[in-house]
Amino acid sequence: QLQLVESGGGLVQAGGSLRLSCATSGRTFSSYNMGWFRQAPGKDREFVAAISWNGGSTYYADSVKGRFTISRDDALNTVYLQMNSLKPEDTAVYYCAANNEVVTTTLEYDYWGQGTQVTVSS
């Protein structure tokens, strides 16, 4: 079992930045592909970014490309999401997820965190 705990959410003005962290424990983090997803009120959960187990490949939703950066630190068993130039439409609960099969932009991840709220005011 892999446990994931997100942190770093909060309230920020449009144009501002936040860095989300997802700390993991319980299994070998370095073998897992990691993803970030978000869910706004009344909407489906959507893909934001993903990174392969070795950090060699990253993927982004078109809506965040050029503004968000996903990274990982295997020594700290943590994946990050740096979010710059935030917009009100980025407001959502952000979740990190893990799987050890294939990096994907779909919801097909085995483990999920509890989420952290990001609110961007206009």
C-alpha positions in Angstrom: 0.0 0.0 0.0 1.3 3.5 -0.9 0.1 6.4 1.1 -0.1 9.9 -0.4 -0.5 13.2 1.4 -0.9 16.4 -0.4 -0.1 19.8 1.0 0.6 23.4 -0.2 -2.9 24.4 -1.2 -4.4 27.7 -0.2 -5.9 31.0 -1.4 -3.9 33.1 -3.9 -4.6 36.0 -6.2 -4.8 35.6 -9.9 -1.3 35.7 -11.3 0.2 34.3 -8.2 2.0 31.0 -7.6 1.7 28.0 -5.4 3.7 24.8 -5.0 1.9 21.6 -4.1 3.7 18.7 -2.5 2.6 15.1 -2.4 4.6 13.1 0.2 4.4 9.3 -0.1 5.2 6.4 2.2 4.7 2.7 2.4 6.3 1.5 -0.8 9.2 2.2 -3.1 8.3 5.6 -4.5 10.9 5.5 -7.3 9.1 2.8 -9.1 5.8 4.7 -9.4 4.5 7.0 -12.1 2.9 10.0 -10.5 0.0 12.2 -11.6 -1.8 15.4 -10.5 -5.5 15.8 -11.0 -8.0 18.4 -10.0 -11.7 18.6 -9.4 -13.8 21.8 -9.4 -17.2 21.9 -7.8 -19.8 20.3 -10.1 -17.2 19.0 -12.5 -15.4 15.8 -13.2 -12.0 15.1 -12.0 -9.5 16.1 -14.7 -5.9 15.4 -15.5 -3.4 18.1 -14.8 0.1 16.7 -15.1 2.1 13.4 -14.9 5.6 12.3 -14.5 7.1 8.9 -15.3 8.8 6.7 -12.6 12.3 7.8 -13.7 11.4 11.5 -14.3 12.3 11.1 -17.9 8.8 12.0 -19.3 6.3 14.6 -18.3 2.8 15.3 -19.6 0.5 18.3 -19.1 -3.0 19.2 -19.8 -3.2 21.9 -22.5 -4.9 24.3 -20.0 -1.8 24.3 -17.7 1.0 23.8 -20.2 3.7 26.5 -19.8 2.3 27.5 -16.4 2.6 24.4 -14.3 5.6 22.1 -13.7 5.6 18.6 -12.3 8.8 17.3 -10.7 9.8 14.6 -8.3 12.5 14.1 -5.6 13.0 10.4 -5.0 15.3 11.0 -2.1 12.3 12.7 -0.3 9.6 10.4 -1.8 7.8 13.4 -2.9 6.3 14.8 -6.1 5.7 18.5 -6.7 3.4 20.7 -8.8 4.7 24.2 -9.2 1.8 26.4 -10.4 2.6 29.8 -11.8 0.4 32.5 -13.4 -2.6 31.1 -11.6 -6.1 31.8 -12.9 -9.5 31.7 -11.2 -10.3 28.7 -13.4 -7.5 26.8 -11.7 -9.6 26.8 -8.5 -10.2 23.1 -7.5 -9.2 20.4 -5.2 -5.9 19.0 -6.4 -5.1 15.3 -6.0 -2.0 13.4 -6.5 -2.0 9.8 -7.7 0.3 6.9 -8.3 0.6 3.7 -10.3 3.5 1.4 -11.2 2.3 0.2 -14.6 2.2 3.0 -17.1 2.2 6.8 -16.9 -1.2 7.9 -18.1 -3.4 11.0 -18.4 -6.5 9.0 -17.5 -7.8 8.3 -14.0 -6.2 4.8 -14.1 -4.1 5.2 -11.0 -4.0 2.8 -8.1 -3.4 5.1 -5.2 -4.8 8.6 -4.5 -4.3 11.3 -1.9 -7.1 13.1 0.0 -6.6 16.3 -1.9 -5.7 19.9 -1.2 -7.8 22.9 -2.0 -6.5 25.6 -4.3 -8.5 28.8 -4.6 -7.5 31.6 -7.0 -9.3 34.9 -6.5 -9.8 37.4 -9.3 
